[in-house]
Amino acid sequence: MLSVNTNYGASIALQSLNATNKELNEVQNRINTGFKVASARDNGAVFAIAEGQRARTTAISSVRDGIARANSAIDVALAAGESIGKILQDMKAKAVSAQADDLTTEQRNAIQADFDALRSQIDQIANSAQFNGLNLVAAGGANLSVLMSDISGGTTGRSVTSTAIAGYVPGLAGYVVNATSGVTAADDTTFNLNGVAIGTVDVTATMTVQQYLDAVSTSTGGRVTASYNQSTGAFTYVAAEAVAGTNELTLTTAGTARTWLGHGVAAGAVTGASTTTTITNRDFTVGGSGALATVSAAANLLNSAGSALTTAGDIDTAITALNSQLATMGSQAKALDVQAEFMAKLNDVVEQGISNLVDADLAKESARLQSLQIKQQLGAQALSIANQAPQLVLSFFR
């Protein structure tokens, strides 16, 4: 029916054109920003995930900065230690020279003066070995705690570790048996959270350790997981949701308490892996409590061949101790290098993951733009034709 009041065809054409314009604006926005998800309006769930991972990349960068500073402090300490090591070698040479019996008093005094001058340089080097205000080789310094990850270890859940199975330690494929009394119906194990049973394992004489471990997870719906230490023969049960005092994890058996299964064993905190490493402060000063404890003005004398021999031994002890501590610091520096490399790769992977979530495929969007522009033109022409339809009514009145 033709009507001048309502043009249904024009309405349909306008709706189609508006939909095309909306898609066109969306594509143009993706091309302009490079993102298919630029705001929460585009896709709230994906945007939230991406923002969370962007926050993590910032945290990773901070961790990498901390590791870099720690590495620099260790490098300065190692440089100081190597310089002190060379001084100790020179001091050892002086002490060996002073062991000759034909030296006059004046000559010994001269060697002693050179020896003392070298020794005084040690403290100067040790006390000036600072980076960003941190000195790892001075007396009375503090240890350096280095954050190695942006993921906190923390304390989560509670665990129960049983006593050892008496008599022997079965493997995962061995029977769950006690060497003294064997398994009975009383060994059925019930797991409780704050006194409420959440699952029971029916222990049988033919059940293997692995089957028992699997049954723990199955019977509790995954709320408790179990592991077995074949070295000690002890089971460990972990409930991530358990909280000390208010939602405590406990184990009971149907009959006599079985501590080798965990019945009656107190729960403890589950501590996550540490996210920090400690760089120990080393005392490289003369006469301190560290590697150079045997080097001091009072003890290192060269006034006789015998004293020089003793002093040479003291210097040897200091050199050995210093080299040992430098080796430890070198290992710590290597560990930091490995972690820094991993964190750099992790940052790249997380950024790639964010890109997969929110970045637009510009080649695809370009092709879609061309298609929508043509569709827009066709929609405009269709609307124009639909708007002309009511003019046919005029022909009825000619």
ABEGO torsion letter per residue (X at the ends): XBBAABBAAAAAAAAAAAAAAAAAAAAAAAAAAGBABABAAABAAAAAAAAAAAAAAAAAAAAAAAAAAAAAAAAAAAAAAAAAAAAAAAAAAAAAAAABAABBAAAAAAAAAAAAAAAAAAAAAAAABBBGGBBAABBGBBBBBBBABABBAEBBEBBBBBBBBBGBBBBAABBBBBAAAEBBAAABBBBBBGGBBAEBBBBBAABBAAAAAAAAAAAAGGABBBBBBAAAGBBBBBBAABBBGABBBBBBBABBBBAAAGBGBBBBBBBBBBABBBBBBBBABBGBABAAAABBAAABBAABAAAAAAAAAAAAAAAAAAAAAAAAAAAAAAAAAAAAAAAAAAAAAAAAAAAAAABBBAAAAAAAAAAAAAAAAAAAAAAAAAAAAAAAAAAAAX
